[in-house]
């Protein structure tokens, strides 16, 4: 059986505003249209997976509990709109990290594709049938490195900063869109044209249940929630 199609999303600057090293749940601000965009993907059965660099944890600026508290607010707001995230992968490794997190060019840190590849293996996803949406060039590189069918660079977050550089990269596999909502329009249009052949409808049993990040993350510093709605195993 072919794997499920997915949309991999950077978090800060794509779903929510990026104030820099977000550690306080009170500072969560959704980018207009992003909640509905996630809900629209959910209704098609496409997996929605967050892949986010979190060097603030690795540098000791905030804790995994802080990250989880922010994530809980995000998932609660999504649940109120009937939306959810199927999996969350977060990487704290950085060349300026503290202790075990001091790792330069870790395979899970974007622009490397490790988080996408690990999520695909854990969740039974088809990378070649999936998309990546991000506001940084590193997101584009991670998506291309993982072999997704198309990468969309959005102009929210820090996207405007790299707008002209990315404009010179646009082709069959790279698009530039205003925001997540516009990117989802592209995904849905592509699915309609292909007859949704790679989408396996799957809704969580408890849509408001947040994905969790372990206090002592392993390898990818990631956590997942399988499409059954039960919490996944730490990767």
C-alpha positions as CSV (number, residue, x, y, z in Angstrom):
1,X,0.0,0.0,0.0
2,X,1.3,3.4,-0.9
3,X,2.0,5.7,2.1
4,X,-0.3,8.5,3.1
5,X,0.2,12.0,1.7
6,X,1.2,14.7,4.2
7,X,1.8,18.4,4.5
8,X,4.8,19.2,6.6
9,X,4.6,22.6,8.3
10,X,7.2,24.7,9.9
11,X,5.5,26.1,13.0
12,X,6.7,29.6,14.0
13,X,6.1,32.0,11.1
14,X,3.7,29.6,9.3
15,X,1.0,28.6,11.7
16,X,1.7,31.1,14.4
17,X,3.6,34.4,14.5
18,X,7.3,34.1,15.2
19,X,8.4,36.5,18.0
20,X,11.7,34.6,18.4
21,X,12.4,31.9,20.9
22,X,8.7,31.5,21.8
23,X,8.5,30.1,25.3
24,X,5.4,31.8,26.8
25,X,2.0,30.4,25.8
26,X,0.5,33.8,26.4
27,X,2.4,35.0,23.4
28,X,0.9,32.6,20.9
29,X,-0.7,34.5,18.0
30,X,-2.1,32.6,15.0
31,X,-1.4,33.9,11.5
32,X,-4.8,34.8,9.9
33,X,-6.3,31.9,8.0
34,X,-3.9,29.3,9.4
35,X,-6.4,27.5,11.7
36,X,-8.9,27.1,8.9
37,X,-6.1,25.9,6.5
38,X,-5.2,23.1,8.9
39,X,-8.8,22.1,9.3
40,X,-9.3,22.0,5.5
41,X,-6.3,19.6,5.3
42,X,-7.7,17.5,8.1
43,X,-11.0,17.1,6.2
44,X,-9.2,15.6,3.2
45,X,-7.3,13.0,5.3
46,X,-3.9,14.4,4.5
47,X,-1.6,14.1,7.5
48,X,-0.5,17.4,9.0
49,X,2.9,17.2,10.6
50,X,4.9,20.0,12.3
51,X,8.7,19.9,11.8
52,X,10.3,22.7,13.8
53,X,13.8,23.7,14.8
54,X,13.8,24.6,18.5
55,X,17.4,25.7,19.2
56,X,16.1,27.7,22.2
57,X,15.7,24.4,24.1
58,X,19.2,23.3,23.0
59,X,20.7,26.6,24.0
60,X,19.0,26.6,27.4
61,X,16.8,29.6,26.8
62,X,13.7,27.6,27.7
63,X,12.7,24.0,28.5
64,X,10.9,21.2,26.8
65,X,8.0,21.8,29.2
66,X,7.8,25.4,27.9
67,X,7.7,24.1,24.4
68,X,5.0,21.6,25.3
69,X,3.0,24.3,27.0
70,X,3.1,26.5,23.9
71,X,2.2,23.4,21.8
72,X,-0.8,22.7,24.0
73,X,-2.2,26.2,23.4
74,X,-1.8,25.7,19.7
75,X,-3.5,22.4,19.7
76,X,-6.3,23.6,21.9
77,X,-7.1,26.5,19.6
78,X,-7.0,24.2,16.6
79,X,-9.3,21.7,18.3
80,X,-11.9,24.5,19.0
81,X,-12.1,24.8,15.2
82,X,-12.3,21.1,14.6
83,X,-8.6,20.9,13.5
84,X,-5.6,18.9,14.7
85,X,-2.0,18.1,14.2
86,X,-1.2,14.5,13.4
87,X,2.5,14.6,14.5
88,X,5.1,17.0,16.0
89,X,8.8,16.7,15.4
90,X,11.0,19.3,17.2
91,X,14.8,19.4,17.0
92,X,16.8,21.2,19.7
93,X,20.3,20.3,18.4
94,X,22.5,23.3,17.5
95,X,26.1,24.1,17.1
96,X,25.8,26.5,20.1
97,X,23.7,24.1,22.1
98,X,24.4,23.2,25.8
99,X,25.9,19.8,26.7
100,X,24.4,17.0,24.7
101,X,22.6,19.5,22.4
102,X,25.8,21.0,21.1
103,X,25.8,19.2,17.8
104,X,26.6,21.0,14.5
105,X,24.7,20.0,11.4
106,X,22.6,17.4,13.2
107,X,20.6,15.4,10.5
108,X,17.3,16.3,12.2
109,X,18.0,20.1,12.2
110,X,16.6,21.8,9.1
111,X,17.9,22.4,6.5
112,X,18.7,18.7,6.8
113,X,15.7,16.5,6.0
114,X,16.0,14.1,9.0
115,X,12.7,15.2,10.8
116,X,10.7,14.7,7.6
117,X,12.3,11.3,6.9
118,X,11.8,10.1,10.5
119,X,8.2,11.2,10.5
120,X,7.5,9.5,7.2
121,X,9.0,6.2,8.5
122,X,7.1,6.4,11.8
123,X,3.7,7.4,10.3
124,X,3.8,5.5,7.0
125,X,3.9,8.6,4.8
126,X,4.8,8.9,1.2
127,X,7.4,11.7,0.9
128,X,7.2,11.9,-2.9
129,X,3.4,12.5,-2.5
130,X,3.8,15.2,0.2
131,X,4.4,18.9,0.6
132,X,6.6,21.2,2.8
133,X,5.5,24.7,3.8
134,X,7.9,27.1,5.5
135,X,9.0,30.7,5.7
136,X,12.8,30.1,5.6
137,X,15.2,28.9,2.9
138,X,16.1,26.1,5.3
139,X,12.6,24.8,5.1
140,X,12.8,24.7,1.3
141,X,16.1,22.8,1.5
142,X,14.8,20.3,4.0
143,X,11.7,19.6,1.8
144,X,13.8,19.1,-1.3
145,X,16.3,17.0,0.5
146,X,13.5,14.7,1.8
147,X,12.2,14.4,-1.8
148,X,8.7,15.9,-1.3
149,X,6.7,16.6,-4.4
150,X,6.6,20.3,-3.8
151,X,7.8,23.0,-1.4
152,X,6.0,26.2,-0.7
153,X,7.8,29.3,0.6
154,X,5.4,31.6,2.4
155,X,5.8,35.4,3.0
156,X,4.6,35.3,6.6
157,X,7.2,35.0,9.4
158,X,10.6,35.9,8.0
159,X,9.5,35.0,4.5
160,X,9.6,38.5,3.1
161,X,13.3,38.7,4.0
162,X,14.1,35.9,1.5
163,X,11.4,36.7,-1.0
164,X,13.6,37.8,-3.8
165,X,16.2,35.0,-3.3
166,X,13.5,32.4,-3.4
167,X,11.8,34.0,-6.4
168,X,14.9,33.0,-8.4
169,X,14.5,29.4,-7.3
170,X,10.8,29.0,-8.3
171,X,10.1,26.0,-10.6
172,X,8.1,22.8,-10.7
173,X,9.0,21.9,-7.1
174,X,9.2,25.3,-5.5
175,X,6.4,27.8,-5.2
176,X,6.0,31.0,-3.4
177,X,2.7,31.8,-1.7
178,X,1.4,34.5,0.5
179,X,0.7,32.3,3.5
180,X,-0.4,28.9,4.7
181,X,-4.0,29.4,3.6
182,X,-2.8,30.1,0.0
183,X,-0.5,27.1,0.1
184,X,-3.3,24.8,1.2
185,X,-5.3,26.0,-1.8
186,X,-2.5,24.7,-4.0
187,X,-2.4,21.3,-2.2
188,X,-6.2,20.9,-2.4
189,X,-6.2,21.8,-6.1
190,X,-3.5,19.2,-6.7
191,X,-5.3,16.6,-4.8
192,X,-8.5,17.3,-6.8
193,X,-6.6,16.9,-10.0
194,X,-5.1,13.6,-9.0
195,X,-8.3,12.2,-7.6
196,X,-7.0,12.1,-4.0
197,X,-5.4,8.8,-4.8
198,X,-2.8,9.0,-2.1
199,X,-5.0,10.2,0.7
200,X,-6.2,7.8,3.4
201,X,-8.9,9.5,5.5
202,X,-8.0,9.2,9.2
203,X,-9.3,11.2,12.1
204,X,-8.1,11.1,15.7
205,X,-10.4,9.6,18.3
206,X,-9.8,12.6,20.5
207,X,-9.0,15.6,18.2
208,X,-8.2,17.9,21.1
209,X,-5.5,15.7,22.5
210,X,-2.2,17.4,22.0
211,X,0.9,15.7,20.7
212,X,3.5,15.5,23.4
213,X,7.2,16.1,23.6
214,X,9.1,14.0,26.1
215,X,11.0,15.8,28.9
216,X,14.2,14.0,27.8
217,X,13.8,13.7,24.0
218,X,15.7,11.0,22.1
219,X,17.5,11.3,18.8
220,X,15.1,13.7,16.9
221,X,13.8,15.3,20.1
222,X,10.4,14.5,18.7
223,X,7.1,13.1,19.4
224,X,4.2,11.9,17.3
225,X,0.6,11.2,17.5
226,X,-0.5,8.3,15.2
227,X,-3.6,8.7,13.1
228,X,-5.5,6.4,15.5
229,X,-5.6,9.4,17.9
230,X,-3.4,7.7,20.5
231,X,-0.1,9.2,21.5
232,X,2.8,7.7,19.7
233,X,6.1,6.4,20.9
234,X,9.1,8.7,21.4
235,X,11.4,8.5,18.4
